[in-house]
């Protein structure tokens, strides 16, 4: 990971994830987040990477490391590595061009790399006025070969498809009588708008 990518990841954290802060939203089923990374994600990462006593790591340890008496810069480095390996690389952010790197990365963080790639495929099909790519979320040879359009041509339809993704979530939740995620809708829309304006 080079310094430019590290800076872009930090920028996304500061602007799209609420900054380097610990939060525990009552509507969030996870046991707290730090800089947008959930406790379960963080613990799984440190266990996989052989951090000492990682198996015994608790939500309270996570909170203390993020904001309490145990606060160190080490947790920030782990967070950046998680974003790079869990979202940047799987979403193929190195392959989409500088104009789309930040939006595709932020999208992948929020809805997952597979859905971010699917959104990119939908945007491409919209840009060329036809179903040229399978919208399967898989970065295969055809998707890679067709990412030759100007990223300035691709960005507007990508932003529209990303916005529509959230609309579909709320509509589906409404049909099921579930209204818990409506609390996040304004934040989701703000996220899309920030990335539309970025760069």
Order of alpha helices (4+ residues) and beta strands (2+ residues): alpha-beta-beta-beta-alpha-alpha-alpha-alpha-alpha-alpha-alpha-alpha
